[in-house]
Structures are given as C-alpha cells and as structure tokens.
C-alpha cells in the first residue's frame, strides 16, 4: 500500500506543480501542439484561457491518480477501475473539447 501511495504521489505532485505554473498563464510552451505552431498562428489563441483549461485537466488527472491508492487500500474494485477509466477518458474528452468550436481563439 505504501509503495502505491508513493508512486501515485510521485506522479500527481509534479502534475499539480505544472497545473499551478499553467494557472498563472505561463508554460504555454509545455502544451503539445501549441508549442509547435508558428508564432503568427499562436497569436490567434487566447493563451491564458488555454493554459487555465490545461491546468484544470492536470488537476483533475492528479486528483484521480491520488484516489487510486485509496481504492486499492479499501479494496473498492469499482472505484479502482473508475479511476483507470477516468485517467484514460479525461484527456480524450479534453482534446475533443479543446479542438472543437474554436474555444480558445481570440
């Protein structure tokens, strides 16, 4: 149990640190796809809103990751599988959300 908690914390804490960095509107260079755009195209995006959205995603994923060892310790099988599914589904849903409707365009 302790090893699971340590591993989960080792993954979740850096994600939270990155989330804090992104909440401040900095770190757009860490967002995949955005950092490879031409500077002219990057100017058409609301960088602060994009950073905040990615930060919320990172907070959600780190929260789910920290619930996983609790599910293992309490032997709640459905919660364990739900955390795994959430870790997979959240980024997919976010990618669809971010790439439809021009949400982050100026």
C-alpha positions in Angstrom: 0.0 0.0 0.0 2.8 2.5 0.9 4.5 1.8 -2.4 1.3 2.5 -4.3 0.8 5.8 -2.4 4.4 6.9 -3.0 4.2 6.1 -6.8 0.8 7.9 -7.1 2.2 10.9 -5.2 5.3 10.9 -7.4 3.0 11.2 -10.5 0.4 13.5 -9.0 2.6 16.1 -7.3 4.5 17.1 -10.5 1.2 17.4 -12.3 -0.1 19.7 -9.6 3.1 21.8 -9.9 2.7 22.1 -13.6 -1.0 23.0 -13.1 0.0 25.9 -10.8 2.5 27.0 -13.4 -0.2 26.9 -16.1 -2.8 28.6 -13.9 -0.6 31.7 -13.9 -0.8 31.8 -17.7 2.8 30.7 -18.1 4.1 27.5 -19.6 2.2 27.5 -22.9 5.4 26.1 -24.3 4.6 22.9 -22.5 1.3 22.4 -24.2 1.7 19.8 -27.0 0.7 21.2 -30.4 0.7 24.8 -29.3 4.4 24.9 -28.9 4.9 23.6 -32.4 2.7 26.3 -34.1 4.1 29.1 -36.0 4.4 32.3 -33.8 1.9 34.0 -36.1 -0.7 31.3 -35.5 0.0 31.3 -31.7 -1.0 34.9 -31.6 -4.6 34.0 -32.7 -5.1 32.0 -29.5 -6.1 33.2 -26.0 -3.0 31.7 -24.3 -4.2 32.4 -20.8 -7.5 30.6 -21.3 -5.8 27.7 -22.9 -3.3 27.4 -20.1 -6.1 27.5 -17.5 -8.0 24.8 -19.3 -4.9 22.5 -19.4 -4.3 23.3 -15.8 -7.8 22.2 -14.8 -7.2 19.0 -16.8 -4.0 18.3 -14.9 -5.7 19.0 -11.5 -8.5 16.5 -12.5 -6.0 13.8 -13.5 -3.8 14.3 -10.4 -6.9 14.0 -8.2 -8.0 10.8 -9.9 -4.4 9.4 -9.6 -4.5 10.1 -5.8 -7.8 8.4 -5.4 -6.4 5.2 -6.9 -4.3 4.1 -3.8 -7.3 4.8 -1.6 -9.4 2.5 -3.8 -6.7 -0.2 -3.6 -6.4 0.1 0.2 -10.1 0.0 0.8 -10.5 -2.8 -1.8 -13.2 -0.9 -3.7 -12.8 -2.6 -7.1 -15.3 -0.4 -9.0 -13.6 2.8 -7.8 -10.2 1.4 -8.9 -11.5 0.7 -12.4 -13.3 4.0 -12.5 -10.0 5.9 -11.7 -8.2 4.0 -14.5 -11.0 4.7 -17.0 -11.1 8.4 -15.9 -7.3 8.7 -16.4 -7.8 7.5 -20.0 -11.1 9.3 -20.8 -10.3 12.7 -19.4 -7.5 13.6 -21.9 -9.6 12.3 -24.8 -12.6 14.3 -23.8 -10.5 17.4 -23.2 -8.8 17.0 -26.7 -12.2 16.9 -28.3 -13.4 19.9 -26.2 -10.4 22.0 -27.0 -10.3 21.2 -30.7 -14.0 21.9 -31.5 -15.8 25.2 -31.6 -12.7 27.5 -31.6 -13.0 27.9 -27.8 -9.5 29.3 -27.3 -9.3 31.6 -30.4 -9.2 35.3 -29.9 
